[in-house]
């Protein structure tokens, strides 16, 4: 049996901090559910660098609820 969803969403993106896209994504999540909690893991992954993004996610695995 899978654990119940915690309501926690982590973001790891290549968006950077110079545009509104992170805020737009958060707004869409909160519009869908005001109970969701959002954690910004990283928004400075080099553009389209899947290996770097995987490293950031790997480093965070186990440090958040299931």
C-alpha positions in Angstrom: 0.0 0.0 0.0 1.3 3.4 -0.9 1.6 6.2 1.7 -1.0 8.9 1.7 0.1 12.0 -0.2 1.6 14.6 2.1 0.3 17.6 0.2 4.0 18.7 -0.3 5.2 19.7 -3.7 8.9 20.4 -4.4 10.1 22.5 -7.3 13.4 21.9 -9.1 13.5 23.9 -12.3 15.7 25.7 -14.8 13.5 28.8 -14.6 15.9 31.1 -12.7 14.6 34.0 -10.6 14.2 36.7 -13.2 10.8 36.0 -14.5 7.3 35.2 -13.2 7.1 31.5 -14.1 7.8 30.1 -10.6 5.2 32.3 -9.1 2.7 31.4 -11.9 3.3 27.6 -11.2 2.7 28.2 -7.4 -0.4 30.2 -8.2 -1.8 27.3 -10.3 -1.1 24.8 -7.5 -2.7 26.9 -4.8 -5.7 27.6 -7.0 -6.2 23.8 -7.4 -5.7 23.3 -3.6 -5.1 25.7 -0.9 -3.9 22.8 1.3 -0.8 22.1 -0.8 2.6 23.2 0.6 5.3 24.3 -1.9 9.0 24.0 -1.3 11.5 25.6 -3.7 14.3 23.1 -4.0 16.2 24.8 -6.8 15.4 27.1 -9.7 19.0 27.5 -11.0 19.5 24.2 -12.7 21.4 24.9 -16.0 18.9 25.0 -18.9 17.8 21.5 -19.8 20.5 19.8 -17.7 18.7 16.7 -16.7 21.8 15.3 -14.9 22.1 18.4 -12.7 18.4 18.3 -11.9 18.6 14.6 -11.0 21.5 15.4 -8.6 19.4 18.1 -6.9 16.4 15.8 -6.5 18.7 12.9 -5.4 20.2 15.1 -2.7 16.8 15.9 -1.3 15.3 12.4 -1.4 14.6 11.1 2.1 14.5 14.6 3.6 10.9 15.2 2.9 7.7 13.3 3.8 6.8 10.4 1.5 
